[in-house]
Amino acid sequence: MTSLTLVRRIKARPSIVFDAVTAAEGIAQWWGPDAGPVLVAEADVRVGGHFRVRFRTLDGGEHESQGEYLELVKPERVVFSWRWTGGQEDPGISRVEINLRAIPEGTELTFTHSQLHSEETRRTHEAGWTGSLDKLEAHFAG
């Protein structure tokens, strides 16, 4: 099993970023590796609640992920399980942790995706999450 960690500085307060990474309306603004649309964003934001996100990439591919919220500490931390529907991109269940820390310019977001199946799936997830977090950062930049 392997993991990846990404850090971003977001120009918004932690409570606003927390909502953007948990609420369906927020997720629809930034999820997915490129400028393709989010087709479905559902989130039952409570420990034990589930989320589901389906997005289309610019090459026309559709991808769907889902998971369960394991820990919610507003506005500091979100932890959820992660799996691709159908399991083609990465078999099994992995874990995502998002930690939010107030800084003078807004929020430092530390994103860790762990328990990934292989180094190859770590690389593909890193590319995807990098694109997603770039969109999240840009969403609050202007």
C-alpha positions in Angstrom: 0.0 0.0 0.0 1.2 3.5 -0.8 0.1 7.1 -0.3 0.4 10.6 -1.5 0.2 14.0 0.2 -0.5 17.4 -1.4 -0.5 20.8 0.2 -2.3 23.9 -1.0 -2.8 27.5 0.2 -6.4 28.5 -0.3 -7.6 32.2 -0.1 -10.6 31.5 2.1 -11.2 30.8 5.8 -11.1 27.2 6.9 -14.9 27.0 7.5 -15.5 28.0 3.9 -13.0 25.5 2.6 -14.5 22.8 4.8 -17.9 23.4 3.2 -16.3 23.4 -0.3 -14.8 19.9 0.3 -17.8 18.4 1.9 -21.0 19.9 0.6 -22.3 18.7 -2.7 -22.6 22.2 -4.1 -18.9 22.8 -3.2 -17.7 19.5 -4.6 -19.3 20.2 -7.9 -17.0 23.3 -8.3 -13.7 21.5 -8.1 -13.8 17.7 -8.3 -12.1 16.1 -11.3 -8.6 16.3 -12.8 -9.4 18.8 -15.6 -12.0 21.2 -16.8 -14.6 18.5 -17.4 -17.9 18.8 -15.6 -19.1 17.1 -12.4 -22.2 15.3 -13.4 -23.4 14.1 -10.0 -22.4 15.3 -6.5 -24.2 13.8 -3.5 -23.0 14.2 0.1 -24.6 13.2 3.4 -22.2 15.1 5.5 -22.1 13.3 8.9 -20.0 10.5 10.3 -21.4 7.4 8.7 -22.9 9.4 5.8 -21.9 8.7 2.2 -20.8 10.7 -0.8 -20.9 9.9 -4.5 -19.3 11.9 -7.3 -19.4 11.3 -11.0 -17.4 13.5 -13.4 -16.5 13.6 -17.1 -13.0 14.3 -18.2 -12.2 16.3 -21.3 -11.4 13.2 -23.2 -15.0 12.0 -22.7 -14.3 9.4 -20.0 -16.7 9.2 -17.0 -15.5 8.2 -13.6 -17.5 7.7 -10.4 -16.2 7.5 -6.8 -18.0 7.0 -3.5 -17.2 6.6 0.1 -18.2 7.1 3.7 -17.4 10.0 6.0 -15.3 8.6 8.9 -14.4 11.8 10.7 -15.7 15.4 10.5 -14.2 18.1 12.7 -15.4 21.4 11.3 -13.5 23.4 10.2 -10.3 21.4 10.7 -10.5 17.9 9.4 -12.4 15.6 7.0 -11.6 11.9 6.7 -13.5 9.5 4.3 -13.1 6.2 2.7 -12.7 6.2 -1.1 -13.4 3.7 -3.8 -14.0 3.9 -7.5 -17.4 2.6 -8.5 -16.6 -0.5 -10.6 -13.0 -0.6 -9.3 -11.3 -0.1 -12.7 -9.1 2.8 -11.6 -7.9 1.2 -8.4 -9.3 -1.9 -6.7 -10.3 -1.8 -3.1 -11.0 0.9 -0.6 -8.5 3.6 0.3 -8.6 6.6 2.7 -8.6 10.4 2.2 -7.7 12.8 4.9 -8.0 16.6 4.5 -6.6 18.8 7.2 -7.3 22.6 7.2 -5.2 25.1 9.2 -5.8 28.8 9.4 -3.0 30.9 8.0 -2.8 34.7 7.4 -3.8 34.4 3.7 -6.6 31.9 4.4 -6.2 28.1 4.8 -3.4 25.7 4.4 -5.0 22.4 3.1 -3.1 19.2 3.5 -4.5 16.4 1.5 -3.4 12.8 2.1 -4.7 9.8 0.1 -3.5 6.6 1.7 -3.9 2.8 1.4 -3.6 3.0 -2.4 -3.2 -0.3 -4.2 0.1 0.3 -6.0 2.7 2.8 -7.1 0.9 3.1 -10.4 -2.4 3.9 -8.8 -0.6 6.4 -6.5 0.7 8.2 -9.6 -2.6 8.4 -11.4 -4.4 9.5 -8.2 -1.7 12.2 -7.7 -2.3 13.5 -11.1 -6.0 13.6 -10.6 -6.0 15.1 -7.2 -3.4 17.7 -8.3 -5.8 18.8 -11.0 -8.7 18.9 -8.6 -6.9 20.8 -5.9 -5.6 23.3 -8.6 -9.3 23.9 -9.4 -10.2 24.3 -5.7 -7.4 26.8 -5.3 -8.3 28.7 -8.4 -12.0 28.8 -7.4 -11.1 30.9 -4.3 -8.3 32.9 -6.0 -10.5 35.2 -8.0 
